């Protein structure tokens, strides 16, 4: 759960997905990216505003 939360926090902070601290083979990376994507999917493409 911490990896998902960390991914969400990174997306809300506007960091690129490449800041994920987990190796490519790790299941934690998958969880982190899911958290990141969950937030980024709510970004308004017109203004770049993140909707929480």
N, C-alpha and C positions, 0 to 999 in steps of 0.2 A: 504494500500500500504506500510505503514511503517513496518508492520510485515513481508511482503515478502522481503523487502530490508534487514531487520535485519537478516532474515534467510540466505539470500545470503551472507551477510557479515560474519556471523558465519562460514559458510562452507568455504569461501575463507580464513578465518583465521585458518582453520584446527581444529576448535572446534567440539566436538562430538554433535550429534543431541540432546542429553540429556540436553544440556544447554538451551533449549527453555524455556523462562520465563513464558509462558502462561499455564494455567491449561488445563488438558486433555479435559474438556468439552467445551472449548472455540473455537469459530470460528477463533480467532486470531492464535491459535496454528496450525490450518490447513493451514492458509496462511503462517505462519512462516516455517512450514515443506515443503510446496511447493517451497518456495524460496530456502531453503536449498537443496532440492532434485534437483532443476534445475541446481544448480552449481555442485553438487556432481556427476551428471550424465555425466559431461564432464571431470571427473578425469580420467587421463590415468592410467589404472590399472597396467601397467608395471612399471612406474616410480613414480606414486603418484603425478604427476604434475597436478595442476588445470589449465584448459584452460579457459581463460576469454573471 
